[in-house]
């Protein structure tokens, strides 16, 4: 009886030791499995910001440039009308300021699209030629062919009022597009231009509203 009990105790000890060893081995495997995602997580997090490095761009940047170029072109056409139609020297001065600023921005955005291998919007010959279609149907806040024709036929104070009223609406549309670029774009210079457009054209809207109020 004593021999049997001793043997049983030894077998139980061996079994317990084996179970403990197996448990430790499984725990070691679980530890390795849990640690794997932790070791790959930093690599994944460092890859994401890489898409926003300087020089990269996304679809929002392309859309911003392709929509803003024709929008700016129409503003330039409107501004050029002021030289021969406006009565107020302040309106003429503002129109000249808008023309210079937006022509420069058109050149900049055209350069981006060319560098990206993207299509540059065609010049629509004054942006209000009936044969070229109505730009207001495809780009928000752009003046219709009829509005552009009416502006071109106006003169004196009538032109001044029409110009300021239409340009305020035009600027508001550009600001909306610029805010979308600031939110969704990836290309640093494009986001910077968008911020500049928001600030500059917001100030011009305030100035034009004051001019309208002054009569």
C-alpha positions as CSV (number, residue, x, y, z in Angstrom):
1,X,0.0,0.0,0.0
2,X,2.8,2.4,0.8
3,X,4.5,1.6,-2.5
4,X,1.3,2.3,-4.4
5,X,0.7,5.6,-2.7
6,X,4.3,6.7,-3.4
7,X,4.0,5.8,-7.1
8,X,0.6,7.6,-7.4
9,X,2.1,10.8,-5.8
10,X,5.0,10.7,-8.2
11,X,2.8,10.3,-11.2
12,X,0.6,13.2,-10.0
13,X,3.6,15.4,-9.6
14,X,4.8,14.6,-13.1
15,X,1.4,15.3,-14.6
16,X,1.2,18.7,-12.8
17,X,4.6,19.7,-14.0
18,X,3.7,18.8,-17.5
19,X,0.5,20.7,-17.3
20,X,2.4,23.7,-15.9
21,X,4.9,23.6,-18.7
22,X,2.2,23.3,-21.4
23,X,0.4,26.3,-19.8
24,X,3.5,28.4,-19.9
25,X,4.2,27.5,-23.5
26,X,0.6,28.5,-24.5
27,X,0.9,31.7,-22.5
28,X,4.1,32.5,-24.4
29,X,2.3,31.9,-27.7
30,X,-0.5,34.2,-26.7
31,X,2.0,36.9,-25.7
32,X,3.6,36.7,-29.1
33,X,0.2,37.0,-30.9
34,X,-0.8,40.0,-28.8
35,X,2.5,41.7,-29.4
36,X,2.4,41.4,-33.2
37,X,-0.2,44.1,-33.8
38,X,1.6,46.4,-31.3
39,X,4.8,46.0,-33.3
40,X,3.2,46.8,-36.6
41,X,1.0,49.6,-35.4
42,X,3.7,52.3,-35.3
43,X,4.7,51.4,-38.9
44,X,1.1,51.8,-40.1
45,X,0.7,55.2,-38.3
46,X,3.9,56.5,-39.9
47,X,2.7,55.5,-43.3
48,X,-0.5,57.5,-43.2
49,X,0.9,61.0,-42.8
50,X,3.3,60.3,-45.6
51,X,0.5,60.9,-48.1
52,X,0.3,64.5,-46.9
53,X,4.0,65.4,-47.4
54,X,4.9,68.5,-49.3
55,X,4.5,68.1,-53.0
56,X,1.7,65.5,-52.9
57,X,-1.8,66.3,-54.0
58,X,-5.2,64.7,-54.1
59,X,-8.4,64.8,-56.1
60,X,-9.7,67.8,-54.1
61,X,-6.6,69.8,-55.1
62,X,-7.2,69.1,-58.8
63,X,-10.9,69.9,-58.5
64,X,-10.0,73.2,-56.7
65,X,-7.7,74.3,-59.5
66,X,-9.9,73.2,-62.3
67,X,-13.0,74.9,-60.9
68,X,-11.3,78.1,-59.7
69,X,-9.5,78.8,-63.0
70,X,-12.7,79.4,-65.0
71,X,-14.2,81.2,-62.0
72,X,-11.2,83.6,-61.8
73,X,-11.3,84.1,-65.6
74,X,-14.9,85.3,-65.4
75,X,-14.0,87.7,-62.6
76,X,-11.1,89.1,-64.8
77,X,-13.5,89.6,-67.7
78,X,-15.9,91.5,-65.4
79,X,-13.1,93.6,-64.0
80,X,-11.9,94.6,-67.5
81,X,-15.3,95.9,-68.3
82,X,-15.0,98.5,-65.5
83,X,-12.3,100.5,-67.4
84,X,-14.8,101.6,-70.1
85,X,-18.1,101.3,-68.3
86,X,-17.7,102.3,-64.6
87,X,-18.3,105.8,-63.3
88,X,-16.6,105.5,-59.9
89,X,-12.9,105.7,-59.6
90,X,-13.1,103.5,-56.6
91,X,-14.9,100.8,-58.7
92,X,-12.2,101.1,-61.4
93,X,-9.4,100.8,-58.8
94,X,-11.0,97.8,-57.2
95,X,-11.6,96.1,-60.6
96,X,-7.9,96.6,-61.5
97,X,-6.9,95.1,-58.1
98,X,-9.1,92.1,-58.7
99,X,-7.8,91.6,-62.3
100,X,-4.2,91.6,-61.3
101,X,-4.6,89.3,-58.3
102,X,-6.7,86.7,-60.1
103,X,-4.6,86.7,-63.3
104,X,-1.6,85.8,-61.1
105,X,-3.6,83.1,-59.3
106,X,-4.7,81.6,-62.7
107,X,-1.1,81.3,-63.8
108,X,-0.2,79.6,-60.5
109,X,-3.0,77.1,-60.7
110,X,-2.4,76.4,-64.4
111,X,1.2,75.5,-63.5
112,X,0.0,73.0,-60.8
113,X,-2.3,71.2,-63.2
114,X,0.3,71.0,-65.9
115,X,2.9,69.6,-63.4
116,X,0.3,67.0,-62.2
117,X,-0.5,66.0,-65.8
118,X,-4.1,67.1,-65.3
119,X,-6.4,68.9,-67.8
120,X,-6.3,72.7,-67.8
121,X,-9.8,74.2,-68.4
122,X,-10.1,75.8,-71.8
123,X,-10.4,79.6,-72.1
124,X,-14.0,80.3,-72.9
125,X,-13.4,83.5,-74.9
126,X,-14.7,86.0,-72.5
127,X,-16.8,83.6,-70.4
128,X,-20.1,84.9,-71.8
129,X,-20.1,83.9,-75.5
130,X,-23.5,82.1,-76.1
131,X,-21.8,79.7,-78.5
132,X,-19.5,78.5,-75.7
133,X,-22.3,77.5,-73.3
134,X,-23.4,79.0,-70.0
135,X,-20.7,78.6,-67.3
136,X,-23.2,79.2,-64.5
137,X,-24.7,75.8,-65.3
138,X,-21.5,73.9,-64.3
139,X,-19.8,76.1,-61.7
140,X,-21.7,77.6,-58.8
141,X,-21.8,81.4,-58.3
142,X,-20.6,82.1,-61.8
143,X,-22.6,84.7,-63.7
144,X,-24.9,83.5,-66.5
145,X,-24.4,84.5,-70.1
146,X,-27.4,86.8,-69.8
147,X,-26.0,88.5,-66.7
148,X,-22.6,89.0,-68.4
149,X,-24.2,90.5,-71.4
150,X,-26.3,92.9,-69.3
151,X,-23.2,94.0,-67.4
152,X,-21.3,94.6,-70.6
153,X,-24.2,96.8,-71.9
154,X,-24.5,98.9,-68.7
155,X,-22.6,102.1,-68.0
156,X,-22.1,104.8,-65.3
157,X,-23.6,104.3,-61.9
158,X,-25.8,101.5,-63.2
159,X,-22.7,99.5,-64.1
160,X,-21.1,100.3,-60.8
161,X,-24.1,98.9,-58.9
162,X,-24.3,95.8,-61.1
163,X,-20.6,95.2,-60.9
164,X,-20.4,95.4,-57.1
165,X,-23.5,93.3,-56.6
166,X,-22.4,90.6,-59.0
167,X,-18.8,90.6,-57.8
168,X,-19.9,90.1,-54.2
169,X,-21.9,87.0,-55.3
170,X,-18.9,85.9,-57.3
171,X,-16.5,86.3,-54.4
172,X,-18.8,84.4,-52.1
173,X,-18.7,81.4,-54.5
174,X,-14.9,81.5,-54.6
175,X,-14.7,81.6,-50.8
176,X,-16.9,78.5,-50.6
177,X,-14.7,76.6,-53.0
178,X,-11.6,77.8,-51.1
179,X,-13.0,76.6,-47.8
180,X,-13.7,73.2,-49.3
181,X,-10.0,73.0,-50.5
182,X,-8.8,74.0,-47.0
183,X,-10.8,71.1,-45.6
184,X,-10.2,68.4,-48.1
185,X,-7.0,69.3,-50.0
186,X,-3.6,67.8,-49.4
187,X,-1.2,70.0,-51.4
188,X,0.3,72.7,-49.2
189,X,0.5,75.5,-51.8
190,X,-3.1,74.9,-52.9
191,X,-4.3,75.1,-49.3
192,X,-2.2,78.2,-48.8
193,X,-3.8,79.9,-51.9
194,X,-7.2,78.8,-50.6
195,X,-6.6,80.5,-47.3
196,X,-5.4,83.7,-49.1
197,X,-8.5,83.7,-51.3
198,X,-10.7,83.5,-48.2
199,X,-9.0,86.4,-46.5
200,X,-8.6,88.6,-49.5
201,X,-12.0,88.2,-51.0
202,X,-13.7,88.4,-47.6
203,X,-12.1,91.8,-47.2
204,X,-13.1,92.9,-50.7
205,X,-16.7,91.8,-50.0
206,X,-16.8,94.0,-46.9
207,X,-15.3,96.9,-49.0
208,X,-17.9,96.4,-51.8
209,X,-20.8,96.3,-49.5
210,X,-19.6,99.6,-48.0
211,X,-19.4,101.1,-51.5
212,X,-23.0,100.0,-52.2
213,X,-24.2,101.4,-49.0
214,X,-22.5,104.7,-49.7
215,X,-24.3,104.9,-53.0
